[in-house]
């Protein structure tokens, strides 16, 4: 889905496909037919943007096979779908029964992460629409905070140098630009935008920058305007935005029974008290702490954008709105790649989960419609 910013820039809006479990090409093509095509038709748009998630195995297959890449591009074109961004955060098995901290492996000290990301870049240059200015890939914020020492940090810095060199070489080879965006997340080496300015201070900004996930930013209790300004002062480009909302609990003591229904075994739900004064690596840890109920919580749980959670819970939609205002609401857009990323539909409390594929497609389309309307309010036009 494309919108025009008043500065003349095309802003690409996509839906992230890491909500789906497929990890082979046949499964990916099937999810296009099952979900993406109905979403495009329901939204009444000629072109629907997707933020494709490709697991490591299928990424290696596609990177090595030009015919397979051409087939994927043909299938996208036939359905009125476009891809300008890939989600390179989960490496594999993102919908295993238990994911938790495994999503941060391999980290950027492991050569497998570099290989995977360059595979994605090789694929993306062949998927990009002919008129797209650039492509983007979001990735993890270097790694989970442990282990982290001097040798580990050194391996990461060398990997980032090799990544920039690989992306530069790809432009020479293909004429297409792909940039990689590191996505601050609670509990990781880069948890917030301040840490991004520190740990990414030496990267080549022509190729590497930041992915601002608005749910993660809310969980860090960052002010969106101040966060965007901090990145701008540091000269770190915002390469991509994840349009997402976290779960907010104003009175944890009084809402413990309701919020406990969001504790589940698959994904990690880092929890931070107001001002990020206290930090828990998962929601069940916060629930088990008898002294954590005195201040509001924000929980790393991506909730549907168009529907508020069950009261007394709420979402961080005000942070999302303020973040979009800071990023694309000004006279110049700070970022032109936006991706709605609600990957948690399958683990919502049972009565909130879609009953089947049709209902899931309708829910995702409703989120995109909500985001489109919010961007219209900021002055972006179809």
DRENTORMI-880348 format. One record per atom (N, C-alpha, C): z, y, x; residue in one letter. Coordinates in steps of 0.02 Angstrom, whole numbers, plus 32768, in hexadecimal, padded with zeros to 4 digits. Layout:
% DRENTORMI-880348
ZYXA
...
//
This chain:
% DRENTORMI-880348
80007FC5802BX
800080008000X
8000803E802DX
7FD3806B8020X
7FCC80A6804AX
7FDF80E48023X
800281128045X
801281538029X
7FFE8188805BX
7FF181C58042X
7FDE81FC806EX
8017822D8075X
802B823980B2X
805E826B80C0X
803D82B080BEX
806182E580ABX
8043832880AAX
8024833D80ECX
803A831F8125X
801C83328165X
7FD9830F8171X
7FC282E78140X
7F8382C58145X
7F88827E815FX
7FC3826A8175X
7FCC82288192X
7FCF81F3815BX
7FB081BA8167X
7FB68181813AX
7FF6815C8149X
801F81518116X
805D812B811DX
805380E880FCX
805E80B38122X
8054806F8109X
8097805380EFX
8096803B80B2X
80D1801D8093X
80C37FD38087X
80EF7FA880A0X
80E57F60809CX
81247F3D8082X
811C7EFE8070X
81567ED48060X
815B7E9D8094X
81977E9380B0X
81A17E6280E4X
81A17E1B80C9X
817B7DEF80E9X
81757DAB80D0X
81A87D7B80EDX
81D97D958113X
820E7D67812AX
823C7D5180F1X
822E7D6980B5X
82507D50807AX
823A7D09806AX
82007CF48085X
81E37CB28078X
81EF7C8480B3X
81F77C4380A7X
82077C1480DEX
81CC7BF78103X
818E7C0280EEX
81557BE0810DX
81507BEF8157X
81447BBA817FX
813E7BC181C8X
81007B9F81E4X
80CF7B8F81B9X
808E7B7881D1X
80587B9E81ACX
801A7B9A81C5X
7FE57BC381A9X
7FD77BB28160X
7FD87B728150X
7FCC7B5E810BX
80007B7C80DCX
803F7B7A80F1X
80747B9680C8X
806E7BE280C1X
805A7C0380F7X
80527C4B80F4X
80197C5E80C4X
7FE37C3A80C7X
7FAB7C488099X
7FC07C3C8051X
7FE87C098046X
80007BFB8002X
802D7C327FE8X
80577C4E8015X
80847C837FFDX
805D7CC37FECX
80247CCD800DX
7FFA7D067FFAX
7FE37CFF7FB1X
7FCF7CC27F9FX
7FB67CB67F5CX
7FEE7CB77F29X
80287C9C7F3BX
805F7C957F0CX
80837CD77EFFX
80897D007F33X
80B27D3C7F2DX
808A7D7D7F36X
80647D827F6CX
80457DC27F7CX
80117DD67F4AX
7FE57DA97F36X
7FB27DBA7F06X
7FCF7DD07EC3X
7FFF7DAA7EA6X
801F7DC37E68X
80427E067E71X
805F7E127EAAX
80807E537EB6X
804C7E8B7EB5X
80157E827ED8X
7FE17EB67ED9X
7FC77EC47E93X
7FBB7E8F7E6DX
7FA17E977E29X
7FD47EBA7DFCX
80137EA87E04X
80477EC77DDAX
804F7F127DEBX
80467F237E2AX
804C7F697E3FX
800E7F917E30X
7FD77F6F7E21X
7F997F927E11X
7F7C7FB87E4CX
7F837F9C7E87X
7F697FBD7EC3X
7F307F947EE1X
7F007FB67EFEX
7EC87F937F1DX
7EDC7F6E7F5CX
7F0C7F8A7F80X
7F217F6C7FBFX
7F6E7F677FC0X
7F877F2C7FD0X
7FCF7F217FD8X
7FDE7F138021X
800E7F36803CX
80217F2C8081X
80557EF58087X
804E7ECC80BBX
807E7E9780CAX
80987EA18111X
80D97E988119X
80F77E93815CX
81007E49816AX
80CE7E2B8189X
80CE7DE28191X
81057DCC81C1X
81277D9681AEX
81527D7281DDX
812E7D3181EFX
81247D288230X
81057CEC824BX
81377CCC827BX
814E7C90826CX
817A7C6D8299X
81587C5D82DBX
817F7C4B830EX
81647C438351X
812C7C0F8355X
81337BD78332X
81017BA28337X
80BD7BB9831CX
80BD7BD682E1X
807D7BEC82C4X
80627C2882EAX
808E7C528306X
80767C8A832EX
80527C71836CX
806E7C3F838DX
804D7C2383C8X
80097C0483B5X
80077BE3837CX
7FC97BC48365X
7F937BFA8358X
7FA67C2F8334X
7F767C638324X
7F607C898362X
7F8F7C97838FX
7F7E7CBC83CBX
7F4B7C9783F6X
7F4C7C5583F3X
7F207C2C841CX
7EDE7C1B83FAX
7ED77C2D83BAX
7E9D7C168393X
7E7C7C50836EX
7E477C6D838BX
7E257CA58369X
7E0B7C938324X
7DF57C55831BX
7DDB7C4182DAX
7E137C4282A5X
7E4F7C2E82B8X
7E877C2F8289X
7E997C778278X
7E957CA382A9X
7EA47CEA829BX
7E707D06826BX
7E317CF58276X
7DFD7D0D8249X
7E077CF28203X
7E1D7CB481FDX
7E297C9781BBX
7E617CBD8197X
7E977CCB81BCX
7ECE7CEF819DX
7EB87D358188X
7E937D5781B2X
7E7A7D9A81A0X
7E4D7D968163X
7E227D648160X
7DF67D5C8126X
7E1D7D5180E6X
7E517D2780EAX
7E7A7D1A80AFX
7E9F7D598098X
7EB67D8180C7X
7ED77DC080B5X
7EA57DEF8093X
7E6A7DF780B1X
7E387E248095X
7E237E0F804FX
7E1C7DCE8045X
7E057DB58004X
7E367DC47FCCX
7E757DCC7FDEX
7EAA7DD87FACX
7EBE7E217FA8X
7E9D7E4D7FCCX
7EB07E947FCBX
7EF37EA07FEEX
7EFE7E7D8024X
7F3D7E83804AX
7F2E7E9E8090X
7F5B7EC780A9X
7F537EE080EDX
7F937ED88115X
7F8B7ED28156X
7FC47EC98183X
7FBD7EFB81BCX
7FEE7F2981C1X
7FF27F5581FBX
80327F498222X
805F7F208207X
809E7F148228X
80B37ECB8221X
80D47EB18254X
80EF7E6E8253X
813A7E71825EX
815E7E428240X
81A67E3C824CX
81B17E078281X
81C17E1D82BEX
81CB7DEF82F5X
82147DE48306X
82417DEF82D6X
82897DE682E2X
829C7D9C82E0X
82967D7A82A6X
82A77D3282A5X
82727D0B82CDX
82897CDF82F8X
825C7CB88323X
82437C7A82FEX
826E7C5982DAX
825B7C1E82B5X
82947C0C8284X
82857BE28254X
82B67BC58226X
82E37BFA8207X
82C47C3081EEX
82EC7C6681D1X
830A7C52818EX
82F17C1D8170X
830C7C078130X
832B7BC18136X
83437BB18172X
836B7B75817BX
83AB7B7A8151X
83CB7B428142X
84097B46811AX
843D7B758139X
84427B75817BX
846F7BA3819EX
84487BC581D5X
84457C0881D3X
84237C2F8206X
84567C548231X
847C7C808211X
84B17CA68232X
84997CC28275X
84BE7CB582ACX
84AD7CD582ECX
84707CB7830EX
84577C8082F4X
841A7C638311X
83DF7C92830CX
83E17CC282DEX
83A97CF082D6X
83A07D1C8314X
83D37D22833EX
83CE7D4C8379X
83B77D2583B7X
83A47CE783AEX
838C7CBD83E5X
83427CAB83D9X
831B7CAB840FX
832B7CC28452X
83307D0E8454X
835B7D278481X
83607D708488X
832E7D8884BCX
83327DC984CDX
82FF7DE584F9X
83097DD48542X
833E7DAF8553X
83457D948597X
83207D52859FX
830B7D348569X
82E97CF4856AX
829D7D008568X
82787CE48598X
822F7CEE8598X
820C7CDA8557X
822B7CAE8530X
820C7C9984F1X
82047CD484C1X
82337D0384C3X
822E7D3D8496X
81F27D6984A9X
81E77D7284E9X
81AD7D9984FFX
816C7D7684ECX
81677D3584F7X
812A7D1084E5X
811C7D16849BX
814F7D0D8473X
81487D11842AX
812F7D568415X
814C7D8A8430X
813A7DCD841BX
80F37DDF8430X
80DF7DCA846CX
80997DD68481X
80687DAC8458X
807D7D708444X
80537D498415X
80497D7083D5X
807E7D8D83BAX
80787DB4837DX
80497DEF8386X
804E7E1083BFX
80227E4A83CCX
7FD97E3483CFX
7FCC7DFB83EEX
7F877DE183F2X
7F6C7DD383ACX
7F967DB98381X
7F827DAA833BX
7F767DEB8315X
7FA37E1B831EX
7FA17E5882F5X
7F627E808302X
7F497E83833FX
7F0D7EAB834BX
7ED27E908324X
7ED27E508313X
7E9B7E3482ECX
7EA77E3982A0X
7EE57E49828DX
7EF47E518246X
7EF17E9A822FX
7EF77EC8825FX
7EF97F0F824DX
7EBB7F258227X
7EC37F4B81F1X
7E887F6981D2X
7E617F938205X
7E217F9781FBX
7DF77FBB822CX
7E0C80048234X
7E26802281FEX
7E3880698201X
7E8280758211X
7EA780418220X
7EEE804A8231X
7EF480698276X
7F21809A827CX
7F2B80BD82BCX
7F4B808F82EFX
7F7B806682D7X
7FA1803A8305X
7FC2800382DDX
7FDD7FD38302X
80067F9F82E4X
804D7FA382FEX
807B7F8182DDX
80C17F8282F2X
80E07F3D82E9X
81117F2F8314X
81367EF18310X
81807F028317X
81A97EEE82E7X
81F17EF882EEX
82107EBB830FX
82447EC78336X
82657E91835AX
82B07E9E835EX
82D47E6B8375X
831D7E718377X
83337EA383ABX
836F7EBF83A3X
83897EF483CFX
83A47ED78410X
83777EB78435X
83837E978476X
83A77E55846FX
83DD7E528449X
84007E14843FX
84457E208421X
84677DE98411X
84AC7DED83FBX
84D67E088435X
850F7E278425X
85357E4A8459X
85527E1C848FX
85567DDC8480X
85707DAC84B0X
853E7D7384B8X
852E7D5984F4X
85467D738534X
851D7DB0854AX
853B7DDB8571X
85187E15858BX
853A7E2B85CBX
85177E248603X
85327E3A8643X
84F97E57866CX
85067E6986AAX
84D47E8986D4X
84957E6086DCX
84997E2086EFX
845C7DF886F6X
84367DF186B4X
845A7DEA867DX
843A7DE4863CX
84147E25862CX
84357E5D8636X
84157E9E8629X
83D87EA88656X
83DC7E918694X
83A37E9786C1X
83677E7086A9X
83737E348691X
833C7E0B8677X
831C7E2D863AX
83457E4B8611X
832B7E6E85D6X
82FE7EA885EBX
83157ED0861AX
82ED7F0A862FX
82AA7EF4864CX
82AB7EBE8673X
826B7EA5868EX
823E7E8C8656X
825B7E6D8623X
82327E5685EAX
82137E9085C5X
82387EC685BDX
821D7F008599X
81E57F2185C1X
81EC7F228603X
81B57F3C862CX
81777F108624X
81817ECE8624X
81487EA0861CX
812A7EA785D6X
81537EB485A4X
813A7EBE8560X
810D7EFB855DX
81247F338579X
80FB7F708579X
80B97F64859DX
80BC7F4285D6X
807F7F3385FBX
804F7F0785D3X
806C7ED685AFX
80427EAA8586X
80217ED0854DX
80447EFE852EX
80287F2584F7X
7FF27F558511X
7FFE7F71854DX
7FCB7F9D856BX
7F8C7F75857BX
7F957F398596X
7F5B7F0F85A5X
7F357EFB8567X
7F5A7EF08530X
7F397EDE84F2X
7F0E7F1784D8X
7F267F5584E0X
7EFD7F8E84CBX
7EBD7F9284F5X
7EC37F868536X
7E877F878560X
7E557F518549X
7E707F178537X
7E467EDF8524X
7E267EE884DFX
7E4B7F0584B0X
7E357F05846AX
7E287F4B844EX
7E427F7E846FX
7E3C7FC18454X
7E6E7FD1841DX
7E9C7FA3840EX
7ECD7FAE83D9X
7F137FB783F6X
7F397FE283D7X
7F7D7FF283EDX
7FB07FCD83C2X
7FDE7FA983E2X
80167F8983C0X
80567F9F83E4X
80867FB783BDX
80C77FCC83D9X
80FE7F9E83BFX
81327F9583E7X
816A7F6A83D6X
81A77F9583CAX
81CC7F848394X
82057FAC837EX
82457F82837EX
82777F9A83A1X
82B87F7783A6X
82E57F90836DX
83027F618349X
83227F6F8309X
836E7F6B830FX
83917FA48316X
83DA7FA2831BX
83F97F7B82E1X
842B7F5282F2X
844C7F2982BFX
84957F1E82D2X
84C37F1F82A2X
850A7F1582B1X
85177ED582D8X
85417EDB830BX
85547EA28333X
85297E95836FX
84F17EB98375X
84C17EAD83ABX
84CD7EDE83E5X
84A77ED3841BX
84AB7F008454X
849B7F47843EX
84677F4E8415X
84587F8F83F7X
846C7F8C83AEX
84A57FAA839FX
84C07FA8835BX
84AE7FE68333X
84A2801E8355X
8496805D8333X
84668088835DX
845480C28343X
842280EA8366X
843D810683A7X
847D811383ADX
8499812B83ECX
848F80F58422X
849F80B88411X
849580818442X
844B80778451X
842080858421X
83D88080842EX
83C380B28464X
83DE80EF8461X
83CC81218494X
83E4810D84D9X
841980E684DDX
843380D0851DX
840C80958538X
840580608510X
83E780228528X
839B8025852CX
837D8053850AX
8334805A850DX
831F80988534X
834C80B3855AX
833E80F2857EX
830580EB85AFX
82FB80B085CBX
82C980A78600X
8288808885E8X
8281807B85A8X
824580588591X
820980878590X
81CE806A8591X
81908090858CX
818480A28543X
818D80E28533X
818B80F884ECX
814480F784CFX
811280EE84F9X
80CE80E784DDX
80C880A784B4X
80F1807584C6X
80E9803384A7X
8128801B8483X
816180358496X
81A1801C847CX
81C98053845CX
81EB80428426X
821480738402X
8247805083D6X
8257806F839EX
828D80598373X
82738049832DX
828F80158310X
8287800782C8X
82C8801B82A6X
82C5804B8279X
830080618254X
830580388215X
8335800A8213X
83447FE581D6X
837A800C81B2X
836980238176X
839680518153X
83D5802F8139X
83D37FED812FX
84117FCA811EX
843E7FC4815BX
84217FB58195X
84497FB181D2X
84687FF581E3X
8440802981DAX
8458806C81E8X
8494807C81BCX
848F8068817CX
84C78074814EX
8505804D8163X
84FC800E8179X
85357FE5818DX
8557800181CBX
8532802481F5X
854F8045822FX
856F8087821DX
856D809981DDX
858880D881C3X
856B811481E8X
8529810F81F7X
850781478217X
84EC817681E2X
84ED81B681F1X
84CB81E781C8X
848081E381D6X
845781D881A3X
841081CD81B0X
83EE820881D3X
83FC824481BDX
83DC827E81DCX
83F082848225X
8431827E8233X
844982828278X
842B824A82A3X
8424820F8286X
840981D682ABX
83C081E382BFX
839981FB8290X
83528209829EX
834C824182D2X
8376827482CCX
837582AA82FCX
838982928342X
83B982648345X
83CF82498386X
8395822583A8X
837181FD8383X
833881D983A0X
8302820A83B7X
82F7823E8390X
82C4827083A2X
82D7829483E3X
831782A783E9X
832D82C98425X
8326829C8463X
8330825B8459X
832A822C8491X
82E1821A84A0X
82B482318476X
826D82218481X
825B81D9846FX
828581B88447X
827781748433X
8251817483F1X
8214815C83EFX
81ED815D83B1X
8208812C837DX
82078141833FX
821681138308X
81D380F182F6X
81CC80B4830DX
818D80908306X
8187807182C0X
81C0806082A2X
81BF803D8262X
8200804A823DX
81FD804881FBX
8238805081D1X
823E801381A3X
82787FF481A3X
82877FC18171X
82A97FE38136X
82887FE280FDX
82A3800280C1X
82D07FCF809FX
83117FD780A9X
83427FA68092X
83837FC78080X
83AA7FA68056X
83EB7FC08040X
841F7F8A8049X
84597F9E8061X
84917F71806CX
84C07F71802FX
84F07F448031X
85237F407FFCX
855E7F6D800FX
85757F957FE0X
85AF7FC17FECX
85E77FAF7FBCX
86237FAC7FD8X
865F7F9A7FB1X
86907FD37FB8X
86967FFC7F84X
86C180387F88X
870B80257F8BX
871E7FF07F66X
87647FDB7F64X
87687F907F71X
87677F7C7FB1X
87687F347FBFX
87A37F107FA2X
87DD7F317FA0X
88187F107F84X
880F7EFE7F3BX
87EF7F2A7F15X
87E67F1E7ECDX
87A77EF87EBBX
87797EF07EECX
873A7ECF7EDEX
87317E8E7F04X
87687E747F1FX
87637E3A7F4BX
87417DFE7F29X
87527DF27EEBX
87357DB87EC9X
86EA7DC07EBFX
86D37DFD7EB0X
868C7E087EA4X
86667E057EE6X
867F7E257F1AX
865B7E267F5AX
865B7DE17F7AX
868C7DB87F6CX
868F7D757F89X
86547D4B7F73X
86347D5B7F3CX
85FA7D357F25X
85BD7D417F51X
85C07D737F7DX
85897D807FABX
85937D5D7FEEX
85CC7D3F7FFAX
85D77D188037X
85B27CD6802FX
85857CC7805DX
855A7C8C8056X
854C7C71809CX
85347C3380A2X
85317C1180E3X
84F37C1E810DX
84BF7C3E80F1X
84807C418117X
847F7C7C8148X
84877CB8812FX
847E7CF38159X
84C07D13816DX
84BE7D3881A4X
84F87D5D81BBX
84FD7D9E8194X
85397DAF817CX
85437DEC8155X
85797E168176X
85667E3681ADX
85967E6081D2X
85B37E9581A3X
85F37EA181AAX
86177ECE817EX
863B7F0281A7X
86347F428192X
86547F7A81B5X
867B7FA38183X
86B87FB68196X
86DF7FE2816BX
86C8802A8175X
86DF8057814AX
86C9809C814BX
86CD80BA8191X
869880DD81A5X
869680F981E7X
868E80C6821EX
867F8087820CX
867A8050823CX
86B980498265X
86F380578245X
873380528269X
8746800A8278X
87357FDC824AX
87437F968256X
87037F6F824AX
86F97F3B8274X
86BB7F168272X
86C97ECB826BX
86A27EAC823FX
86A67E638234X
86607E47823BX
865A7E0E825BX
86197DF08267X
85FC7DCF8229X
86257DC281F7X
860B7DA581B9X
86387DB8817FX
861D7DB48143X
86427DCA8108X
86807DA080FDX
867C7D5F810AX
86B77D3580FDX
86F17D48812CX
86E27D628168X
87177D798194X
87397DB78178X
87137DE4815BX
87307E1F813CX
875B7E0C8100X
87427DDD80D8X
87687DC7809EX
87A97DA580B1X
87AA7D8480EBX
87E67D608101X
881A7D8E8121X
88067DCB8131X
88337DFB8152X
885B7E21811DX
889A7E14811AX
88C37E3280E5X
88CC7E7D80ECX
88BB7E998127X
88C67EE08131X
88857F08812DX
884E7EE7811BX
880D7F09811CX
87FA7F2780D8X
88277F2680A8X
88167F3C8065X
88247F858056X
883B7FAB8087X
884F7FEF8079X
88188023807FX
87E08011809EX
87A9804080A7X
87698021808CX
8739804B8077X
86FA8030805EX
86D680068093X
86B07FD5807CX
86887FAB80A7X
863E7FB8809CX
86187FAD80D1X
85D07FA480CAX
85BF7F6180E9X
85987F3A80C4X
858A7EF580D7X
853F7EEC80E3X
852F7ECE811CX
84E97EC1812EX
84CE7E8A8100X
84BD7E9F80C5X
84A27E728092X
846B7E99806FX
842D7E8A807CX
83F67EB0805FX
83F27EA18014X
83FD7ED37FECX
83FC7ECA7FA3X
83BC7EE97F87X
83A37ECF7F4EX
83667EEA7F31X
836C7F367F25X
83367F5A7F35X
83397FA27F34X
833A7FC07EEEX
831B7F9D7EBFX
83117FBA7E7CX
83497FAB7E4CX
837A7F837E60X
83AF7F6E7E32X
83F27F707E57X
84217F967E3CX
84637F9B7E5BX
84887F587E54X
84B37F487E85X
84DB7F0B7E80X
850C7F117E46X
852C7ED97E37X
855D7ED77E00X
85987F057E10X
85AA7F327DE2X
85E57F5C7DECX
86237F307DF6X
86527F467E1EX
86597F897E3CX
86347F907E7FX
86097F607E91X
85E37F667ECEX
85A97F977EC3X
85907FB07EFBX
85557FDB7EF7X
852D7FD17F37X
84F37FF17F3BX
84CA7FEB7F76X
84C9802D7F9CX
84AD802A7FD8X
84A980678002X
8468808C7FF7X
8450808D7FBAX
841380B07FA9X
841680FA7FBDX
844F811D7FB5X
844F81637FCCX
843F816B8016X
8455813C8040X
8444813D8087X
83FA8131808FX
83DF8101806AX
839780F3806DX
836E8131805BX
838081528025X
835B818E8010X
835E81C48046X
839A81CF8061X
83A282028095X
837A81EF80D3X
837A81AF80E3X
83548198811DX
830A81A28115X
82EF819180DBX
82A8819C80CEX
829881E680CFX
82C6820F80B5X
82BB825780B7X
82B6827180FEX
82E18257812AX
82DF826D8170X
82A282538195X
828A82188182X
825481F881A7X
820F820A818EX
82078213814DX
81C482228133X
81C4825D8103X
81FD827C80F7X
820182B180C5X
81F682F680E1X
81F082FC8123X
81E6833D8142X
819D83508147X
818F83898167X
814983A0816EX
811E83718198X
813E834A81C3X
811B831881ECX
814082D681E4X
811B82A081D8X
8139825E81D1X
814E82448215X
818D822F821BX
81A58213825AX
818F81CB8263X
817A81AC822DX
816581668230X
8133815881F9X
8101812D8208X
80CE811F81D6X
80CB80D581C2X
80FB80AC81D9X
80FE806681C7X
8140805881A5X
813F804A8164X
817A803C813CX
81757FF68120X
81AC7FD18123X
81AC7F8C810BX
81EB7F7F80E2X
81E27F6E80A3X
821B7F58807AX
822E7F128091X
826F7F08809FX
82847EC980BCX
82C37EAE809AX
82BB7E95805EX
82F27E74803BX
82E67E298041X
83017E0C8076X
82F57DC58084X
83297D978064X
83587DB5803FX
83937D908027X
838E7D7A7FDEX
83537D7F7FC0X
834D7D6C7F79X
83687D267F6BX
835D7CF87F99X
836F7CB17F8DX
83BA7CA57F93X
83E07CD47FAEX
84287CCA7FB7X
84517CFB7F8EX
84317D227F62X
84567D4D7F35X
84847D227F09X
84BA7D3E7EEDX
84E17D197EBCX
84B27CF97E88X
84C37CBE7E73X
84957C937E4EX
84747CB77E13X
849A7CDC7DECX
847D7CFB7DB1X
844E7D347DC2X
844C7D4B7E01X
841F7D807E15X
83E07D667E37X
83DD7D257E45X
83A37D0A7E68X
83687D027E39X
832B7D0C7E52X
82F07CFF7E28X
82ED7CB67E13X
82D67CAA7DD6X
82D37C667DBDX
829B7C3E7DDCX
82697C5F7DF8X
82307C3B7E15X
82027C6C7E39X
81C97C547E52X
819B7C7F7E77X
81837CBC7E50X
81757CB37E0FX
815C7CEB7DE7X
81907D237DE4X
81CE7D107DD9X
82047D427DD4X
82107D637E17X
820B7D3D7E4EX
82137D5B7E90X
81DC7D8D7E9EX
819E7D7B7E8EX
81677DAA7E98X
81717DEA7E70X
818A7DE37E33X
81977E1E7E09X
81CE7E497E27X
82027E297E41X
82397E4F7E5FX
82237E747E9DX
81FB7E547EC8X
81E37E757F04X
81B47EAE7EF3X
818A7EA47EC0X
815D7EDA7EAAX
81867F157E8FX
81BC7F077E6CX
81E77F3C7E52X
82067F657E8BX
82187F427EC1X
82337F677EFCX
81FE7F947F1BX
81C17F7A7F21X
818C7FA47F3DX
817C7FDF7F0FX
817D7FD47ECEX
8170800B7EA0X
81A780407EA6X
81E580297EACX
821D80587EB4X
821480807EF4X
8201805F7F2AX
81F780827F6AX
81BD80B27F67X
8187809D7F49X
814C80C87F40X
816081087F1AX
818680FF7EE3X
819A81397EBBX
81C981677EE2X
81F481497F0AX
822281717F34X
81FA819A7F67X
81C7817C7F84X
819D819F7FB4X
817481D57F91X
815E81C97F54X
813C81FD7F2DX
8169823A7F25X
81A9822D7F17X
81D982647F0EX
81E1828D7F4FX
81D2826D7F88X
81D682907FC8X
819582B27FDBX
816482AF7FAEX
812682D37FB9X
80EC82A97FD0X
80F482677FD8X
80BD823C7FEBX
8094822B7FADX
805382277FB5X
8027821B7F7DX
7FFF81DA7F88X
7FE681BC7F51X
7FBE817F7F58X
7F7E818D7F81X
//
